[in-house]
Amino acid sequence: MTYRPTETVFLPPWRVRLPSLVYLVIALAIGAVVLAAEASSSNSELYVWVIENNSRRIIGPETFAILLGVSAIATVLRTGMRGVRVHGDGLEYRDVVSLFIPKRRRYRWAQIDGISLRDPKSIGLDLWDGTRVFLPPVSDHAGLAATLEKVGAARAIPVQGGRGLDDIPESGDFGEDVA
């Protein structure tokens, strides 16, 4: 029986997730301003600026706040779907190429001829067809490198670079079930 690692997900780094979270905070603040304007007295400047001047706008402030909130939530979810997933059958990574074009690649362990951990900022996979694929950056680069190094040793996939198996933590640190 071959080695099958437990499923592990590595999320994108915070510098990738931060803009969508800032967008969500701004959308929530705008929604709070609209709610505060609706709840305020009709003499207040906020009520006049948001509610009474509504007749000159294309869409109402409530609709705008709802659309902005839904868009911000969708952006946070889309950013959260990026990253690398290591599972028993292989490796899967998701990234966004441009504004609307997602990139999802799935590789089985048999397709991977080598793992390159030489560069401290990127991880490369040498595939069976002679091409090299670089995985997108993740928040726990050391954890992904250690997981791939362990899988490479267990499945006889050559690993270039890395820390060495002596420095890899015990299997309990990877979330595996130890019998």
NORSULWO-V903886 format. One record per residue. N is the residue number from 1. RES is the residue in one letter. PHI is phi as a letter, one per 30 degrees, with the letter a starting at -180 (NA if undefined). PSI is psi as a letter, one per 30 degrees, with the letter a starting at -180 (none if undefined). BURIAL is # if it has 16 or more other C-alpha atoms within 10 Angstrom, else .. Layout:
n & res & phi & psi & burial
N & RES & PHI & PSI & BURIAL
N & RES & PHI & PSI & BURIAL
This chain:
n & res & phi & psi & burial
1 & M & NA & k & .
2 & T & d & l & .
3 & Y & d & k & .
4 & R & b & j & .
5 & P & d & l & #
6 & T & d & l & .
7 & E & d & k & .
8 & T & b & k & #
9 & V & c & k & #
10 & F & c & j & #
11 & L & d & l & #
12 & P & d & l & #
13 & P & d & l & #
14 & W & d & e & .
15 & R & d & f & .
16 & V & d & e & #
17 & R & d & f & #
18 & L & d & e & .
19 & P & e & e & .
20 & S & d & e & #
21 & L & d & e & #
22 & V & d & e & .
23 & Y & d & e & #
24 & L & d & e & #
25 & V & d & e & .
26 & I & d & e & .
27 & A & d & e & #
28 & L & d & e & #
29 & A & d & e & .
30 & I & d & e & #
31 & G & d & e & #
32 & A & d & e & .
33 & V & d & e & #
34 & V & d & e & #
35 & L & d & e & #
36 & A & d & e & .
37 & A & d & e & #
38 & E & d & e & #
39 & A & d & f & .
40 & S & d & l & .
41 & S & d & l & .
42 & S & d & f & .
43 & N & c & f & .
44 & S & d & l & .
45 & E & d & e & .
46 & L & d & e & #
47 & Y & d & e & #
48 & V & d & e & #
49 & W & d & e & .
50 & V & c & e & #
51 & I & c & e & #
52 & E & d & e & .
53 & N & d & g & .
54 & N & d & f & .
55 & S & d & f & .
56 & R & c & g & .
57 & R & c & l & .
58 & I & d & e & .
59 & I & b & l & .
60 & G & d & l & .
61 & P & d & e & #
62 & E & d & e & #
63 & T & d & e & .
64 & F & d & e & #
65 & A & d & e & #
66 & I & d & e & .
67 & L & d & e & .
68 & L & d & e & #
69 & G & d & e & #
70 & V & d & e & .
71 & S & d & e & #
72 & A & d & e & #
73 & I & d & e & #
74 & A & d & e & .
75 & T & d & e & #
76 & V & d & e & #
77 & L & d & e & .
78 & R & d & e & .
79 & T & d & e & #
80 & G & d & f & .
81 & M & d & f & .
82 & R & d & l & #
83 & G & k & a & #
84 & V & b & k & #
85 & R & b & k & #
86 & V & c & k & #
87 & H & b & a & #
88 & G & d & e & .
89 & D & d & f & #
90 & G & l & b & #
91 & L & b & k & #
92 & E & b & k & #
93 & Y & b & k & #
94 & R & b & k & #
95 & D & b & l & #
96 & V & c & j & #
97 & V & d & e & .
98 & S & b & a & .
99 & L & e & e & .
100 & F & c & g & .
101 & I & c & j & .
102 & P & d & l & .
103 & K & b & j & .
104 & R & b & k & .
105 & R & b & k & .
106 & R & b & k & .
107 & Y & b & k & .
108 & R & d & l & .
109 & W & d & e & #
110 & A & d & f & .
111 & Q & d & f & .
112 & I & c & j & #
113 & D & c & f & #
114 & G & a & l & #
115 & I & b & k & #
116 & S & c & j & #
117 & L & c & g & #
118 & R & d & e & .
119 & D & d & k & .
120 & P & d & f & .
121 & K & c & f & .
122 & S & b & l & .
123 & I & b & k & #
124 & G & c & k & #
125 & L & c & k & #
126 & D & c & k & #
127 & L & c & l & #
128 & W & d & f & .
129 & D & c & g & .
130 & G & j & f & .
131 & T & c & l & .
132 & R & b & k & #
133 & V & c & k & .
134 & F & c & k & .
135 & L & d & k & #
136 & P & d & l & #
137 & P & d & k & #
138 & V & b & l & #
139 & S & d & e & .
140 & D & c & i & .
141 & H & d & e & #
142 & A & d & e & .
143 & G & d & e & #
144 & L & d & e & #
145 & A & d & e & #
146 & A & d & e & #
147 & T & d & e & #
148 & L & d & e & #
149 & E & d & e & #
150 & K & d & e & #
151 & V & d & e & #
152 & G & d & e & #
153 & A & d & e & .
154 & A & d & e & .
155 & R & c & g & .
156 & A & h & h & .
157 & I & c & k & #
158 & P & d & k & .
159 & V & c & k & #
160 & Q & c & k & .
161 & G & i & a & .
162 & G & j & l & #
163 & R & c & f & .
164 & G & j & k & .
165 & L & d & f & .
166 & D & d & f & .
167 & D & c & f & .
168 & I & d & k & #
169 & P & d & l & .
170 & E & d & l & .
171 & S & d & f & .
172 & G & d & f & .
173 & D & d & f & .
174 & F & c & f & .
175 & G & i & g & .
176 & E & d & l & .
177 & D & d & j & .
178 & V & c & k & .
179 & A & c & none & .
